[in-house]
Amino acid sequence: MNTTNIAIFISGKGSNALNLITYFKNSEQFKICLIFATKENPELERSCAINNIAFHFSVKNGIELEKDQVQLCTSKSISWVVLAGYLKQIFPSFIALFPNRIINIHPSLLPKFGGNGMYGINVHRAVLAAKESKSGITIHYVTEEFDKGEIIAQYNLDLEEDETLETLETKIHELELHFFPMVLEEVFKKAQSKTKN
């Protein structure tokens, strides 16, 4: 059976990345081969070492950062790139190498509360300030415009009257941990079956 190699790009704590490592750990079809981080992350690095996953940390920017990403993804024969709390812009030339094969998770119901600067707590703050009745997560393909790629799946939740930044952040994170791995697996499986036909 052909194995699909996956890279995960992160900029934060890496809890979604850890969750994905656990989820795909025993899969024969889908293998996480690379974690690319823009911050040091000893916990995640240890987990990668245990699971035989390459961990790469880089403080580079711009074209130098992209060169590293291209070189690493090429050397690991990566088929899909997953952005799990990755905050740097992905270059058009990198997107061209992985057309419709870069997937991002966003902590709001796009197209609301997307775009430049809209990540993490900034999104939840904007949602509460707008007195929204719902929020949720959006899993989507990555294009050259921030948060504008085709939507793959969305999951929502009702906001309570006394909702705080902390409670909303926790609830959204729970949605991410629950749904992101399953949606990714579904997308990968569909792509794999298309390749076979």
C-alpha positions in Angstrom: 0.0 0.0 0.0 1.3 3.5 -0.9 1.9 5.6 2.2 1.0 9.3 2.1 3.6 11.5 3.7 2.5 14.5 5.7 4.2 17.6 7.1 2.7 19.8 9.9 3.7 23.4 10.2 3.2 25.1 13.6 4.0 28.4 15.4 2.4 27.8 18.8 2.3 25.1 21.5 1.7 22.3 19.1 -1.2 20.7 20.8 -3.0 20.1 17.5 0.2 18.6 16.1 0.6 16.3 19.1 -3.0 15.2 18.7 -2.4 14.4 15.0 0.7 12.5 15.8 -1.3 10.3 18.2 -4.2 9.9 15.8 -2.1 8.8 12.8 0.5 6.9 14.9 -0.6 3.4 13.8 -1.9 4.2 10.3 -0.3 2.3 7.5 -1.7 4.7 4.9 -0.8 8.1 6.3 2.5 9.0 8.0 3.5 12.2 9.6 7.1 12.6 8.6 7.9 16.2 9.5 7.0 18.8 12.0 8.2 22.3 11.0 8.1 24.8 13.9 8.9 28.5 14.0 9.4 28.4 17.8 11.4 26.1 20.0 9.2 23.3 21.3 11.0 20.7 23.5 7.9 18.7 24.3 6.9 18.3 20.7 10.5 17.6 19.7 10.6 14.8 22.3 7.4 13.4 21.0 8.8 13.5 17.4 11.9 11.7 18.5 9.9 8.9 20.1 7.7 8.5 17.0 10.5 8.7 14.5 9.3 12.0 13.0 11.7 14.7 11.8 11.4 17.9 13.9 12.8 21.1 12.4 12.8 24.5 14.1 13.6 27.7 12.2 13.8 31.4 13.1 14.4 32.3 9.4 12.0 34.6 7.5 11.1 35.2 3.9 12.8 33.4 1.1 15.3 31.7 3.4 12.4 30.1 5.4 10.7 29.0 2.2 14.0 27.4 1.0 14.1 25.3 4.2 10.5 24.3 3.8 10.9 23.2 0.2 14.1 21.3 0.8 12.7 19.5 3.8 9.4 18.6 2.2 11.2 17.4 -1.0 13.6 15.3 1.0 10.7 13.7 2.9 8.6 13.2 -0.2 5.8 15.1 1.4 2.4 14.9 -0.3 0.3 17.1 2.1 1.1 20.1 4.3 -1.1 20.7 7.3 -1.0 24.1 9.0 -1.9 23.7 12.7 -1.5 27.1 14.3 1.1 28.3 11.8 1.3 32.1 11.7 3.6 32.9 8.9 2.4 33.6 5.4 2.9 30.7 2.9 4.6 31.9 -0.2 2.8 31.6 -3.6 5.7 29.5 -5.0 5.3 27.0 -2.1 1.6 26.8 -2.7 2.3 26.1 -6.3 4.3 23.0 -5.3 1.3 21.7 -3.3 -1.8 22.8 -5.2 -4.9 22.0 -3.1 -2.6 20.0 -0.8 -2.1 22.5 2.0 -4.8 22.5 4.6 -5.3 25.0 7.5 -7.5 25.1 10.5 -9.0 28.5 11.5 -10.7 29.2 14.9 -13.8 30.9 13.5 -16.6 30.3 11.0 -15.0 31.8 7.9 -15.5 34.1 6.0 -16.2 35.8 9.4 -13.2 36.8 11.4 -10.5 35.8 8.9 -7.6 37.6 7.3 -4.3 39.1 8.3 -3.8 39.3 12.0 -6.8 37.1 12.8 -5.5 34.2 14.7 -5.8 32.6 18.2 -7.1 34.9 20.9 -7.5 37.8 18.4 -10.3 35.8 16.7 -12.1 35.0 19.9 -11.9 38.6 21.1 -13.4 39.8 17.8 -16.2 37.1 18.0 -17.2 38.2 21.5 -16.9 41.9 20.7 -19.3 41.4 17.7 -21.8 39.6 20.1 -22.0 36.6 17.8 -24.4 33.8 18.8 -22.2 31.1 17.3 -18.5 30.4 16.7 -16.6 27.4 15.5 -13.8 26.1 13.4 -13.2 26.1 9.7 -10.9 23.6 7.9 -10.0 24.9 4.5 -7.5 24.7 1.6 -4.7 27.3 1.6 -4.5 29.8 -1.2 -2.4 33.0 -1.6 -5.1 35.0 0.2 -5.3 34.6 4.0 -8.3 32.4 5.0 -9.9 32.6 1.5 -9.3 29.0 0.3 -12.1 26.6 -0.4 -13.8 25.4 2.8 -13.6 21.7 3.5 -15.6 21.5 6.7 -17.0 23.7 9.5 -18.2 22.8 13.0 -20.0 25.3 15.2 -21.1 25.8 18.8 -23.5 28.2 20.5 -22.0 31.0 22.6 -23.3 31.4 26.2 -24.4 34.8 27.5 -21.6 34.8 30.0 -18.9 33.5 27.5 -15.4 34.6 28.2 -12.2 34.6 26.2 -11.0 31.6 28.2 -14.2 29.5 27.9 -14.5 30.2 24.2 -10.8 29.4 23.6 -11.2 26.1 25.5 -14.4 25.1 23.6 -12.9 25.9 20.2 -9.8 23.9 21.0 -11.9 20.9 21.9 -13.6 21.2 18.5 -10.2 21.3 16.8 -8.9 18.2 18.7 -12.0 16.2 17.9 -12.7 17.1 14.3 -9.4 18.1 12.6 -7.8 14.5 12.5 -11.0 12.9 11.1 -11.5 15.5 8.4 -7.8 15.3 7.4 -8.1 11.5 7.2 -11.2 11.8 5.0 -9.5 14.3 2.6 -6.3 12.1 2.4 -8.4 9.0 1.7 -10.3 10.7 -1.1 -7.1 11.9 -2.7 -5.6 8.4 -2.4 -8.5 6.7 -4.0 -8.5 9.3 -6.9 -4.8 8.5 -7.5 -5.5 4.8 -7.7 -8.3 5.2 -10.3 
